[in-house]
Amino acid sequence: MLRAAIDAEIARDRDGVNISNIGGWHSNTRMLEWGGEAARALALKAMTMADAQTVDARSPENSRFTWHPEMWANVSGKGNANQYHYHPGSFWSAVAYVDDGYDGDTDPTLGGELQLLDPRMPMVRMTAPDLRLRDGAGQPQHNEISIRPESGMIVMFPSWLQHAVRPFSGAGSRISIAINLIAVLKRD
């Protein structure tokens, strides 16, 4: 259902928009309007995930906040990527993979990994590049992680976290949906 809605939107708007994408197709951010029930269900899933990871410090038992979602689709082929960026104004961001584009190929050289970069670490490491903070298990923290997408996977992260997509070389088309969740006060 999501794929059919995306295909219909590509047919309606062949050019899409250029924001962080390097090649490929990027839809407008109105996917909740044109994506149908499947898009609304995905937004609800992301909002449920965000609720599970967020607490209202002034009202922990009954949050005063809800989420306003924005969604858009990305379709990438060989050589396409997304440059590093972040999503100002949003609290959480997520990416859902409709099709990873690998067509079952496990070759790690196909690229297309989601990169998450902690923007604090380059500043800390400028004067002492070999120092690392320890994680909860006492191991050195990485300032950049790489996630190889899988069809059906949803990755959620704070919107201030810089992220990018490495150049993709899979045989298929990578189809992903990006979601921003903007925190808004509930109306009484």
C-alpha positions in Angstrom: 0.0 0.0 0.0 2.8 2.4 0.8 4.7 1.5 -2.3 1.5 2.1 -4.5 1.0 5.5 -2.9 4.6 6.5 -3.5 4.4 5.3 -7.1 1.3 7.4 -7.6 3.0 10.4 -6.1 6.1 9.9 -8.4 3.7 9.8 -11.4 2.0 13.0 -10.2 5.3 14.9 -9.3 8.2 13.4 -11.3 10.7 16.0 -10.1 10.0 15.9 -6.4 12.2 18.2 -4.3 15.9 18.5 -3.6 16.7 18.9 0.1 19.4 16.6 1.5 19.2 14.1 -1.3 22.0 13.6 -3.8 20.1 12.2 -6.8 17.0 10.0 -6.3 13.5 11.2 -5.7 12.3 13.1 -2.6 8.6 13.8 -2.2 7.0 16.8 -0.6 6.4 16.6 3.2 2.6 16.1 2.8 2.7 12.3 2.7 0.0 12.1 5.4 -2.3 13.7 2.8 -1.5 11.6 -0.2 -0.2 8.4 1.5 -3.5 7.0 2.6 -4.3 4.8 5.6 -0.9 3.0 5.5 0.9 6.3 5.9 -1.3 7.3 8.8 -0.7 3.9 10.4 3.1 4.4 10.0 2.9 7.8 11.6 0.9 6.4 14.5 3.6 3.7 14.9 6.3 6.4 15.1 4.3 8.4 17.6 3.9 5.3 19.8 7.6 4.7 19.6 8.3 8.3 20.6 5.8 8.1 23.5 7.7 5.1 24.8 11.0 7.0 24.8 9.8 10.4 26.0 8.6 11.7 29.4 7.1 15.1 30.3 9.2 16.1 33.4 6.3 18.3 34.7 3.6 15.6 34.2 5.3 12.2 34.0 2.0 10.2 34.3 0.0 12.2 31.9 2.1 14.0 29.3 0.9 17.5 28.3 2.4 16.9 24.8 1.4 15.1 21.7 3.1 14.8 18.3 2.5 16.6 15.0 4.0 14.3 12.3 5.5 15.3 9.0 6.3 12.6 6.4 7.9 12.2 3.0 9.2 9.4 0.8 12.7 8.9 -0.7 13.5 6.6 -3.6 17.1 6.0 -4.3 18.9 4.0 -7.0 22.6 3.4 -7.8 24.9 6.2 -6.7 22.2 8.1 -4.8 22.9 9.3 -1.2 21.8 11.9 1.3 24.2 14.5 2.7 24.6 15.1 6.5 21.8 17.1 7.9 19.5 17.4 10.9 15.9 18.4 11.4 15.5 21.6 13.4 12.1 22.2 15.1 11.4 18.5 15.5 11.9 16.4 18.6 12.2 12.9 17.1 13.0 11.8 13.6 12.6 8.3 12.1 13.1 6.5 8.9 11.1 3.5 7.8 12.4 1.2 5.1 9.7 0.0 2.7 12.3 -1.7 0.5 16.1 -1.8 1.3 16.9 -2.2 -2.4 19.5 -4.9 -1.8 17.3 -7.6 -3.3 18.7 -10.1 -0.8 22.3 -9.3 -1.5 24.4 -9.2 1.7 27.5 -7.7 0.1 28.6 -5.0 2.5 30.2 -3.0 -0.3 26.7 -2.1 -1.7 26.6 0.9 0.7 23.4 2.8 1.5 24.0 2.7 5.2 22.2 5.2 7.5 25.0 7.2 9.3 24.2 8.8 12.7 26.8 11.3 13.9 26.8 12.7 17.5 27.6 16.4 16.8 29.2 16.9 20.3 32.2 14.6 19.7 34.1 16.4 17.0 34.3 19.5 19.3 35.4 17.5 22.3 38.0 15.5 20.3 39.6 18.5 18.6 42.2 18.9 21.3 42.4 15.2 22.3 41.3 13.1 19.3 42.0 9.8 21.0 39.8 10.4 24.1 36.3 8.8 24.1 33.5 8.9 26.6 32.5 5.5 28.1 29.0 4.1 27.4 26.8 2.4 30.1 28.8 -0.8 29.7 32.2 1.0 30.2 33.1 0.7 26.5 34.3 3.6 24.4 31.4 5.4 22.8 31.4 5.8 19.0 30.6 9.3 17.7 29.3 7.8 14.4 27.4 4.7 13.9 26.4 3.0 10.6 23.1 1.1 10.2 22.5 -1.2 7.2 18.8 -0.9 6.4 16.5 -3.9 6.1 13.0 -3.8 4.6 10.5 -3.3 7.4 13.0 -1.6 9.8 12.2 1.6 11.5 15.1 3.7 13.0 14.1 6.5 15.4 16.6 9.1 16.7 16.6 12.6 18.2 16.1 15.2 15.5 19.3 17.1 16.6 21.4 14.1 15.6 23.2 14.6 12.4 22.5 11.9 9.8 23.2 11.0 6.3 23.0 8.0 3.8 26.1 6.6 2.2 26.0 6.2 -1.6 23.8 3.3 -2.5 24.8 0.6 -5.0 22.1 -2.1 -4.6 20.4 -3.7 -7.6 16.9 -2.5 -6.6 15.4 0.8 -5.6 15.7 1.9 -2.0 12.3 3.1 -0.8 12.2 4.9 2.6 9.9 7.1 4.5 11.2 9.9 6.7 9.1 11.1 9.6 9.6 14.1 11.8 7.7 14.4 15.1 7.1 17.9 16.4 6.1 18.2 20.0 3.0 20.2 20.6 0.9 20.9 23.7 -2.4 19.0 23.8 -5.5 21.0 23.5 -7.9 20.7 26.4 
